[in-house]
Amino acid sequence: MDLTNNILEKLKDKKSVFLTGGAGVGKTTITKNIIKHYEDDAKKVAKLASTAMAATLIDGQTLHSFLDFGIAGNLKELELNGKLDISKKVKKVLSSMSLLVIDEVSMVSDALLEMVHLRLLQADFKGSLLIVGDFLQLPPVVRGSSEVRFAFESSSWSKFAFEVVELTHIYRTDDKDFIELLKDIRSGYVDENVHNILNEFIKPLPQDLSQFTFLFGKNESASRHNKNQLEFIESELFIKIAEVVKHQKSVKDAEIERFMSDARVDKNLELKLGAPVLFTRNAWNYFNGERGLVVKIESEFVYVRKSDGTVVKLEAIAQSKKSWIEKSIGSKKEIVEESLFSVYQFPIKLAFAITIHKSQGMSIEDLIVETNEIFAPSQFYVAISRSSNPKRLTLIAPRKQWRDIVFVNQKALRFVRGS
């Protein structure tokens, strides 16, 4: 029995499943297959994540939005804000769901999981729960100097009684030595051998940086590098302005701006003939992180030539923010998912640079990692694991020791190791 069917059987038996594994092992592919199976069967699926960025990757919503948490970060704040009790609307919506998917669970705090557990109890939720992620990747965002506390530290974790399905086969690369290196980096292990291997990736940068994608830790650095490199191309500048369609009049512009930032949608996409770009979505003829060159720009279409010579004709595609609502259909009321607004833009970004955070889910071939902007646990692992071809991976020489860059949260490491 393949893994997807194995997980489906568990979910149909109303078991809660935790799908985990390192970067590039196919967690997203299996998750999307499971969602499709339910939706093809006319069953409702809530696709959720703790951050808007992660939610857009599965075409879903944030936990806060779906479960009506407002701005509360814990049960006490939920009570102070008058949202401790479940609303009739949320109860109806939750009760209609056959499956709840929570993606990128490493970014869900213990307090947030407590709030999720409360809502499921309040709604007497009878569906199945699938959580997906790797606790040795991006941790929860904390306010100020607060201690990072993961979902598995919540008392609710054990109450869910998750059945763990761990994926181990890496599909992003077939370089066995690099796969072994990734295993060490994922667990924060640096010995003399790892130190020496990482040093081998430090190479002189070429004069022409246009062939490579830089991974930065900071937004400003990525924006500056993209702008500087685009100026080197001596052809006309085209600006593709994102088109916004509001389906609900109550939608505020600030909400749209925030969604576009989180969803990797450029408000003003600057392009030139000859500019390298990365695809930001998966489709039948390109994948998330694949590189190409802009060869033709028209008002309605952009043509991108991939490395194999294939030219892809692109049009602006919609990314929508959705919400579940109760609606009268014929003579009865039904819970349906509707778009609040849609943003139309070409599914590409300039390939000169991107942030580590926004490279989530990408497989990038020609990669340069700016190691001096690594500041969070597991951030270096997330960056280096984007590489689909280690022979074309370059690391900027760090000003610190490798052990100060290749570090992980020890609580997360103990949990993943089962100790």
MOGIQUI-V192714 format. One record per pair of residues at least 12 apart in sequence whose C-alpha atoms are under 6 Angstrom apart, sorted by the first residue. I is the first residue (numbers start at 1). J is the second residue. D is the distance in Angstrom with one decimal. If there is no record, write none. Layout:
BEGIN
i = (I,I)
j = (J,J)
d = (D,D)
END
This chain:
BEGIN
i = (11,14,16,16,16,17,17,17,17,18,18,18,18,18,19,19,19,20,20,20,20,21,21,21,21,24,24,24,25,25,25,43,44,44,45,45,45,46,47,47,48,48,48,48,48,48,49,49,49,49,50,50,50,52,53,53,56,74,91,95,98,99,99,99,100,101,101,102,103,103,104,104,105,105,106,106,106,106,107,107,108,108,109,109,109,109,110,110,110,110,110,113,114,135,137,172,173,185,186,188,188,188,190,201,201,202,202,202,202,212,212,213,213,213,213,214,214,214,215,215,215,215,215,216,216,216,217,217,217,217,222,222,226,226,237,237,238,238,239,239,239,240,240,241,241,242,242,242,243,243,244,244,245,245,246,247,247,248,273,273,274,274,275,275,276,276,276,277,277,277,277,277,278,278,278,278,278,279,279,280,280,288,289,289,289,292,292,292,293,301,301,302,315,316,316,316,317,317,318,318,318,319,319,320,320,320,321,321,321,322,322,322,323,323,324,324,356,363,363,364,364,364,365,365,365,366,367,368,368,368,369,370,371,371,372,377,377,377,378)
j = (128,128,129,130,162,130,162,163,164,131,132,162,163,164,132,165,166,132,133,134,166,134,166,167,168,170,171,172,169,170,171,98,97,98,97,99,100,100,60,101,60,61,62,63,101,102,62,63,102,103,62,63,108,262,262,263,263,111,123,125,127,127,128,129,129,130,131,131,131,132,132,133,132,133,133,134,135,139,139,140,140,151,140,149,150,151,149,150,151,153,154,151,156,412,378,388,388,381,381,406,407,408,403,394,395,394,395,396,397,366,367,351,352,353,367,353,368,369,353,354,355,356,369,355,356,370,355,356,373,374,353,354,352,353,271,272,270,271,268,269,270,268,269,267,268,267,344,345,343,344,342,343,341,342,341,340,341,340,294,295,293,294,293,294,292,293,351,291,292,349,350,351,290,291,348,349,351,347,348,347,348,362,362,363,364,304,305,306,305,314,315,314,346,344,345,346,344,345,342,343,344,342,343,339,341,342,339,340,341,338,339,340,337,338,336,337,383,386,388,386,387,388,387,388,389,392,393,393,394,395,395,396,396,398,398,407,408,409,408)
d = (5.6,5.2,4.8,6.0,4.9,4.9,5.0,4.8,6.0,4.9,5.8,5.8,6.0,4.8,4.8,4.9,6.0,5.9,5.1,5.4,4.8,5.8,5.2,4.8,5.9,5.3,5.7,5.1,5.5,4.4,5.7,6.0,5.0,5.5,5.8,4.8,5.9,4.9,4.6,5.0,5.5,5.0,5.3,5.6,5.8,4.8,5.0,5.7,5.2,5.0,5.4,5.5,5.7,5.7,4.4,5.4,5.6,5.0,4.9,5.6,4.5,5.4,4.8,5.8,4.9,4.8,5.7,4.6,5.9,4.7,5.8,4.5,5.8,5.1,5.9,5.8,4.6,5.4,4.8,3.8,5.5,5.6,5.6,5.6,4.6,4.8,5.7,5.1,4.0,5.6,4.5,5.8,5.9,5.7,5.2,5.3,5.0,5.9,5.7,5.3,4.7,5.3,5.9,5.1,5.4,5.8,4.9,5.9,5.8,5.0,5.5,5.5,4.7,5.0,5.0,4.4,4.7,5.8,5.9,5.4,5.4,5.7,4.9,4.8,5.9,5.6,5.5,5.7,4.8,5.9,5.1,5.4,5.3,5.8,6.0,5.1,5.8,5.2,6.0,5.4,4.6,5.7,4.9,5.9,4.6,5.1,5.6,5.0,5.7,5.0,5.8,4.6,5.6,5.2,4.3,5.2,5.1,5.4,5.3,5.5,5.7,5.2,5.7,5.5,5.7,4.5,5.4,5.7,5.4,5.4,4.4,4.2,5.5,4.6,5.4,5.3,5.0,5.8,4.4,5.3,5.3,5.2,4.5,5.0,5.2,5.7,5.3,4.3,5.1,5.5,4.9,5.2,5.9,5.4,4.4,4.2,5.0,5.6,5.8,5.3,4.4,5.5,5.3,5.9,5.6,4.1,5.6,5.6,5.7,5.4,4.2,5.4,5.5,5.5,5.5,4.3,5.7,5.1,5.6,5.7,5.2,5.6,5.7,5.1,5.2,5.2,5.0,6.0,4.7,5.7,5.0,5.2,5.8,5.5,5.5,5.4,4.5,5.8,5.0)
END
